[in-house]
Amino acid sequence: MSALLTPSRIEAIQQRIERIVERLKPWSWLWPPMAFAAGLSSFFLVDRQQWLGAALALGLLFAWTLLLSEGLISRWLSRRGHPTPPRGVTTFIAQMIHQETLFFTLPFILVTTVWNSGQTLFALLVGGMAILSIIDPLYFKVAERWRSLYFVFHAQCVFLVLLVTLPIMVHLTTGQSLLLALAITILVALPSFWHLLKQRSLKRWCAFFVLTLLLAYGAWLGRIWIPPASLWMTSSALSPGFNVEQRLPQGSMALTPQAISENGLYVYTAIRAPRGLSETITHAWHHNGVPMDVVELNIDGGREQGYRAWSHKQNFPEDPTGDWRIDIMTGTGQRLGLIRFEVSDDAQQATLADGEIRASGLSGLNLRRFVPGSPNDEEARPED
């Protein structure tokens, strides 16, 4: 092995890499739109061409493996007297990988974000990171001067890769994917706080351990702000009746106390998920901010318009007037959607449950109509 990796050969390889990098730099502006197009293609085609999504995901994970081992390779070469890769070259390669990751995952985040919730902040964070990755002076300044912040930036990209690709590649649920992504991300982020252990004292070891626990606990508490990147609500409706054969809401009524007591209320949601992915979602009812009922629904992925699931609530409090909110959540507490309505004695002020199916979020653009083919229909129908 040492005969093959002589200093002259390693230096020749590094010079070749440097020449390739110099040739690529003038064309580096093409990389972000290409990565975004790849993410968009994977988002729309993964159900019909799963190999495409899997190939893109494996390529990203392989690139991350190389990036994570860059420090180990440099130390290994240094200890044996070989020249190490120049920082500028490795930073440029890392920038390309960051751009690929951020712009590849951005379509998943944009579509699955519930924009009238705290998930908007997470989506803006990802968008801001994507912009930072293409502004060379700012990106290289962070990489050179603020290494801890740069490593946190890197860890966030790892989290996005895992969050998006795990459900696609191995059909993990969004909850399982979130837990695994958080665990790996914390392990990746810890080296940025390694300076706490420069003095190997018991106090610093305890501080490092406590910091790890705080990171894990804080990340888990913030899961409601993280979009389930492979699962989203495409449409919703409120109605006094439901056509089970056609799986469609029907009828219309003003939501007065008398009307909902006599008829109850149907909540219809269409949830989109990759084919082969099975999930448990919930309709969580709140009255004036107070939790009331939680209805579980089991869904399977694959249908283009979404897995059509509905629940029927008949048990309302004695005085149901006021503001109502229905949170559509995953089993681990990630928000998929939000439905609000008002029950009032005045029919003019009460919300009208007209059975009209309204598109949610960016699903209203209906870009999937350009993709041919239509999977089989699905349904779920729990009662309260």
C-alpha positions in Angstrom: 0.0 0.0 0.0 2.8 2.4 0.9 4.5 1.6 -2.4 1.4 2.7 -4.3 0.8 5.9 -2.2 4.1 7.5 -2.6 4.4 11.3 -2.0 5.0 12.0 -5.7 1.9 10.0 -6.7 -0.3 11.6 -4.0 1.0 15.1 -5.1 0.2 14.3 -8.7 -3.4 13.2 -7.8 -3.9 16.4 -5.8 -2.6 18.6 -8.6 -5.0 16.8 -11.0 -7.9 17.4 -8.5 -6.9 21.1 -8.3 -6.9 21.4 -12.1 -10.4 19.9 -12.3 -11.6 22.2 -9.6 -10.2 25.2 -11.4 -12.0 24.1 -14.6 -15.3 23.6 -12.8 -15.3 26.9 -10.9 -16.5 29.0 -13.9 -19.5 26.6 -14.3 -20.3 26.2 -10.6 -23.3 28.5 -11.0 -25.1 25.7 -12.9 -24.9 23.3 -10.0 -27.7 24.7 -7.7 -30.4 24.8 -10.5 -29.3 21.3 -11.6 -29.7 20.0 -8.0 -33.1 21.7 -7.6 -34.2 20.1 -10.8 -33.0 16.7 -9.6 -34.9 17.2 -6.3 -38.1 18.3 -8.2 -37.8 15.4 -10.5 -37.4 13.0 -7.6 -40.3 14.5 -5.8 -42.7 14.0 -8.7 -41.3 10.8 -10.1 -40.3 8.8 -7.1 -43.6 6.9 -6.9 -43.4 5.8 -10.6 -39.7 5.5 -10.9 -38.5 4.6 -7.4 -35.0 3.8 -8.7 -34.6 7.5 -9.6 -35.2 8.7 -6.1 -33.1 5.9 -4.6 -30.2 6.6 -7.0 -30.2 10.3 -6.2 -30.4 9.6 -2.4 -27.6 7.1 -2.5 -25.5 9.6 -4.5 -26.0 12.2 -1.8 -25.3 9.8 1.0 -22.1 8.7 -0.7 -21.0 12.3 -1.1 -21.6 12.9 2.6 -19.5 9.9 3.5 -16.6 11.4 1.5 -17.0 14.8 3.2 -17.2 13.3 6.7 -14.0 11.4 6.1 -12.1 14.4 4.7 -10.6 15.2 8.1 -9.6 11.7 8.7 -7.9 11.4 5.3 -6.0 14.6 5.9 -4.7 13.5 9.3 -3.8 10.0 7.9 -1.8 11.6 5.1 -0.1 14.1 7.5 1.0 11.4 9.8 2.7 9.5 7.0 4.5 12.6 5.6 2.2 13.0 2.6 0.9 16.4 1.4 -2.7 17.1 2.6 -5.4 18.5 0.3 -5.5 22.3 0.1 -8.3 23.9 2.3 -9.6 25.8 -0.7 -10.1 22.7 -2.7 -11.9 20.8 0.0 -14.1 23.8 0.9 -15.1 24.1 -2.8 -16.0 20.4 -2.9 -17.9 20.7 0.4 -19.7 23.8 -1.1 -20.8 21.8 -4.1 -22.2 19.0 -1.8 -24.0 21.5 0.4 -25.6 23.2 -2.7 -26.6 19.8 -4.1 -28.1 18.8 -0.7 -30.0 22.0 0.0 -31.4 22.5 -3.5 -32.3 18.8 -3.8 -34.3 18.8 -0.6 -35.8 22.3 -1.0 -38.8 21.1 -3.2 -39.7 18.6 -0.5 -39.6 21.2 2.2 -41.5 23.8 0.3 -44.4 21.5 -0.6 -44.8 19.8 2.8 -44.5 23.0 4.9 -47.7 24.1 6.6 -47.3 27.8 5.9 -49.6 29.1 8.6 -47.6 27.4 11.3 -44.1 27.5 12.9 -42.9 25.3 10.1 -42.6 28.4 8.0 -39.5 29.4 10.1 -37.9 26.0 9.3 -38.6 26.4 5.6 -37.1 30.0 5.7 -34.0 28.6 7.5 -33.5 26.0 4.7 -34.0 28.7 2.1 -31.6 31.0 3.8 -29.0 28.2 4.0 -29.4 27.5 0.2 -28.8 31.2 -0.5 -25.8 31.3 1.8 -24.3 28.3 -0.1 -24.3 30.1 -3.4 -22.8 33.4 -2.1 -19.1 32.5 -2.3 -17.6 35.4 -0.2 -20.0 34.7 2.7 -19.8 30.9 2.5 -16.0 30.9 2.4 -15.9 33.4 5.3 -18.0 31.1 7.4 -15.9 28.1 6.4 -12.6 29.8 7.3 -13.4 31.9 10.4 -16.4 30.2 12.1 -15.6 26.5 12.0 -18.1 25.6 14.7 -20.9 27.4 12.8 -19.8 25.8 9.6 -20.0 22.3 11.2 -23.5 23.0 12.4 -24.4 24.1 8.9 -23.0 20.8 7.7 -24.9 18.9 10.3 -28.2 20.6 9.3 -27.6 19.4 5.7 -27.1 15.9 6.9 -30.4 16.1 8.7 -32.2 17.3 5.6 -30.7 14.5 3.5 -31.8 11.8 6.0 -35.2 13.4 6.6 -36.0 13.3 2.8 -34.4 10.1 1.7 -35.1 7.6 4.5 -38.9 7.3 3.8 -38.2 7.0 0.1 -35.3 4.5 0.2 -36.3 2.1 3.0 -39.9 3.1 3.6 -39.4 4.2 7.2 -42.3 6.2 8.7 -41.9 9.9 9.1 -41.5 9.3 12.9 -38.8 6.7 12.5 -37.0 8.8 9.9 -37.1 11.9 12.2 -35.7 10.0 15.2 -32.9 8.4 13.1 -32.1 11.7 11.4 -32.0 13.6 14.7 -29.7 11.0 16.3 -27.2 11.0 13.4 -27.3 14.8 13.1 -26.4 15.2 16.8 -23.5 12.9 16.4 -22.3 14.9 13.4 -22.8 18.2 15.3 -20.9 17.2 18.4 -17.4 17.7 17.0 -18.2 21.5 16.7 -18.4 21.5 20.5 -15.3 19.3 21.0 -13.3 22.2 22.3 -15.1 21.7 25.6 -12.8 18.7 26.1 -9.4 20.3 25.4 -8.9 19.9 29.1 -9.9 16.4 30.0 -11.5 17.2 33.3 -14.6 15.6 34.8 -16.4 19.0 34.8 -15.9 19.3 31.0 -16.9 15.7 30.4 -20.1 16.4 32.3 -20.7 19.6 30.4 -20.2 17.8 27.1 -22.7 15.0 28.2 -25.3 17.6 29.3 -24.9 19.5 26.1 -25.6 16.3 24.1 -28.8 15.7 26.1 -30.0 19.2 25.7 -29.4 19.1 21.9 -31.4 15.8 21.7 -34.2 17.0 23.9 -34.5 20.4 22.1 -34.5 18.8 18.7 -37.3 16.4 19.8 -39.4 19.3 21.3 -39.1 21.2 18.1 -40.3 18.4 15.9 -43.7 20.1 15.4 -41.8 22.8 13.5 -40.2 20.3 11.2 -42.2 19.5 8.0 -42.6 15.7 7.3 -40.7 16.0 4.1 -42.3 12.9 2.5 -45.9 13.4 3.7 -48.3 16.3 3.2 -52.0 17.2 3.0 -53.1 17.9 -0.5 -56.7 19.0 0.3 -59.4 19.2 3.0 -63.1 19.8 3.4 -65.8 20.1 6.1 -69.3 18.8 5.4 -72.5 17.6 7.2 -72.6 14.4 5.2 -70.4 12.0 3.3 -70.8 9.8 0.2 -69.0 6.6 1.2 -69.2 5.0 -2.2 -67.6 8.0 -4.0 -65.5 8.9 -1.0 -66.6 12.5 -1.2 -68.0 15.1 1.2 -71.5 16.3 0.5 -74.1 18.7 1.8 -73.9 22.2 3.2 -74.8 23.8 6.5 -73.9 26.7 8.7 -72.0 25.5 11.8 -74.5 26.6 14.5 -74.8 24.6 17.8 -78.1 23.1 16.7 -76.8 22.1 13.3 -73.7 20.3 14.5 -75.6 18.6 17.4 -78.1 17.2 15.0 -75.8 16.3 12.1 -72.3 16.0 13.5 -69.5 17.1 11.3 -67.3 15.3 8.8 -63.7 16.2 8.3 -62.1 15.1 5.0 -58.4 15.2 4.4 -56.3 13.9 1.5 -52.8 12.9 2.5 -50.1 12.3 0.0 -47.3 9.8 0.7 -44.7 7.8 -1.3 -45.9 4.5 -2.5 -45.3 1.7 0.0 -45.2 4.1 3.0 -47.8 3.3 5.7 -48.5 5.9 8.4 -50.8 6.7 11.3 -52.1 10.2 11.3 -54.5 11.9 13.7 -57.3 14.5 13.6 -56.8 16.4 16.8 -59.8 18.6 17.7 -59.4 21.7 19.9 -62.2 24.0 21.2 -61.1 27.5 22.2 -57.6 26.1 22.5 -58.6 23.2 24.7 -57.9 19.7 23.4 -61.1 17.7 22.9 -60.7 14.5 20.8 -58.0 12.7 18.8 -59.1 10.4 16.0 -56.5 8.0 14.5 -56.4 7.2 10.8 -54.2 4.6 9.1 -53.0 5.6 5.6 -51.0 4.0 2.7 -49.1 6.0 0.2 -49.3 5.9 -3.6 -52.4 7.8 -4.7 -51.7 10.9 -6.8 -54.5 13.0 -5.3 -53.7 11.7 -1.8 -55.0 9.0 0.5 -58.6 10.1 1.2 -59.3 9.8 4.9 -62.2 11.1 6.9 -63.6 11.2 10.4 -67.1 12.0 11.7 -67.4 13.8 15.0 -70.8 13.6 16.7 -70.0 14.2 20.4 -69.8 18.0 20.9 -69.8 19.8 24.2 -73.0 21.3 25.6 -71.9 24.7 24.5 -69.9 24.2 21.3 -69.8 27.9 20.3 -66.4 29.4 19.7 -63.3 28.8 17.7 -62.4 25.2 16.7 -59.2 23.9 15.3 -58.3 20.5 13.8 -54.6 19.6 13.7 -53.7 17.0 11.2 -50.6 15.4 12.7 -48.3 12.4 12.2 -48.1 9.8 14.9 -45.0 11.5 16.3 -46.4 15.1 16.4 -45.3 16.6 13.1 -48.0 18.9 11.6 -49.5 18.0 8.2 -52.2 20.6 8.1 -54.5 22.8 10.0 -58.3 23.4 9.7 -60.1 26.2 11.5 -63.8 26.9 11.8 -66.2 28.8 14.0 -69.4 27.6 15.6 -71.8 30.5 16.3 -75.5 31.0 17.2 -75.6 33.6 14.4 -75.6 31.6 11.1 -74.1 34.6 9.3 -71.0 34.5 11.5 -70.7 30.7 11.7 -68.4 28.9 9.3 -70.2 27.3 6.3 -69.4 23.6 5.9 -70.2 23.3 2.2 -68.3 20.1 1.4 -66.0 21.9 -1.1 -62.6 20.2 -1.4 -60.0 22.9 -1.1 -56.3 22.4 -2.1 -53.8 22.9 0.7 -50.5 24.7 0.5 -48.6 24.4 -2.8 -50.7 21.4 -3.8 -53.1 23.9 -5.2 -50.7 24.3 -8.1 -51.5 20.7 -9.1 -48.3 20.3 -11.0 -48.7 16.5 -10.9 -51.2 16.7 -13.7 -48.2 16.9 -16.0 -47.0 13.4 -14.9 -48.9 10.6 -16.7 -50.4 7.6 -14.8 -52.6 7.2 -11.8 -52.3 4.7 -8.9 -55.2 2.9 -7.3 -57.5 4.6 -4.9 -57.4 4.3 -1.1 -59.7 5.1 1.8 -59.9 5.4 5.6 -63.0 6.1 7.6 -62.9 6.2 11.4 -65.8 7.5 13.4 -65.6 9.6 16.6 
